[in-house]
């Protein structure tokens, strides 16, 4: 049980920084030419995965509610951790989790284009820790 608490705490910290990275903490934000909604810029493909995996019924417009967006973030990356663990026999690092959020839980941590996103995350994290 202690391991789960540590994992969730880590995701909560990552999520807090990503809210700034994604929208500068604006829950009403729409991005990616109308494809990403809310404070964490959640796309329909993420909702499809979460709804399929967990039997939930989130709608895209629900992502304008910060609490719903946070729940989807946690569910999506918790499942991503499981997928990663089965494949690599270890939990993903902070870097891999951030890149998963940007590029998807299945292979996003490998995509070249998610490296710049991770750097932006590090820049915001450093600013927040000053």
C-alpha positions, 0 to 999 in steps of 0.5 A, a space after each residue: 500500500 505504501 508503494 501506491 501512495 508514493 506513486 500517486 504522490 509522484 503523479 500529483 507533483 507531475 500533474 501540478 507542474 503539467 497544469 502550468 506547462 499545458 495551460 498556465 493553469 487555465 481550466 477553460 483552455 482549448 488547444 491543438 486546433 480544438 482537439 485538447 480541452 481543459 487545464 491538462 489539455 486532454 484529447 478524446 483518444 485519452 478519454 477513449 482509453 480511460 473509458 475503455 479500461 476503467 468502464 467510465 463514461 467521461 465526455 470531452 466537455 467534462 475536461 473543463 472541470 479541473 477535478 474530472 481532468 485530474 481524475 482522467 490524468 491519474 487513471 491514464 498514467 496509472 494504467 500507463 505505469 502498469 503497461 510500462 511495468 509489464 513491458 520493462 519490468 520496472 516503473 517508469 521514471 518521471 521523465 518517461 511519465 511526462 513524455 507519456 502524457 505528451 505522446 501517449 502511454 504506449 510509446 510516447 516516452 520513446 518519441 523524439 518530439 516528446 523530448 522538447 515537452 519534457 524540457 519545458 516541464 523541467 523549465 517550469 519545475 525549476 521556476 516553481 521550485 525557486 
